[in-house]
Amino acid sequence: MASNKILVIDDTTVVRVKVREMLPPGNFEVLEAKDGMEGLNFILQEKLSLIMLDFLLPKMSGWEVFQQIQAQPELRKIPLVIMSGRKEEVTEKITEPFEYFEFLGKPFDQKQLIGAIKLAMTKAKQPRPEPVLVGAGVGARNGPVATSSDGVTAATFSTENSTPAASNTEAASSAEINALSEKIVKMQGEIDGLKKQLAQVVTFIKQKIK
């Protein structure tokens, strides 16, 4: 019975067979997965000594599998080799230097494979900080969203804080209305003045006609 299990997750049969054949003889068993979903099931169910993960996979991508591994402390301890024919696809998601796993470019030879496995095992032993889960601390950062000890929610504070703003808006509207009223009064006065002038002109013309 093999004491060590190596999981190769790759959608290409040739790559899985190639890895199996290149591994030196030893007391280990090679498991194969053809997509990310199948690979993740193996990771969750088996006690693995090494994971070799292709970055582009059907059903669940290598990036998604990687995130699942990083989310669980026990899985993060497993040595990991990420494989890809295009390194930029990996660096778009994970910035270099790769501290806790090793990258293996495709195509590769036996020497490169063995070297990547050794480096992955060394990197897996390095102490690392606990990951911050997505969404964790959101309540703390957005403190007012949380309910306070007396049961008053942030919505209350938002409403209270918005009152002065509303008052300011009303004050501004009143000022504008007053200004417009003054303009209307002024214009009305000018119209009345023009009417008087027009009346005088009409009276003058009538007198001339007589």
Sequence and secondary structure as in RCSB ss.txt:
>XXXX:A:sequence
MASNKILVIDDTTVVRVKVREMLPPGNFEVLEAKDGMEGLNFILQEKLSLIMLDFLLPKMSGWEVFQQIQAQPEL
RKIPLVIMSGRKEEVTEKITEPFEYFEFLGKPFDQKQLIGAIKLAMTKAKQPRPEPVLVGAGVGARNGPVATSSD
GVTAATFSTENSTPAASNTEAASSAEINALSEKIVKMQGEIDGLKKQLAQVVTFIKQKIK
>XXXX:A:secstr
  SEEEEEE S HHHHHHHHHHS S SEEEEEESSHHHHHHHHHHS  SEEEEESS SSS HHHHHHHHHTSHHH
HTS EEEEES HHHHHTTS SS SSSEEEESS  HHHHHHHHHHHHHHHTS       TTTTHHHHTGGGS  TT
S  HHHHHHHHHHHHHHHHHHHHHHHHHHHHHHHHHHHHHHHHHHHHHHHHHHHHHHHH 
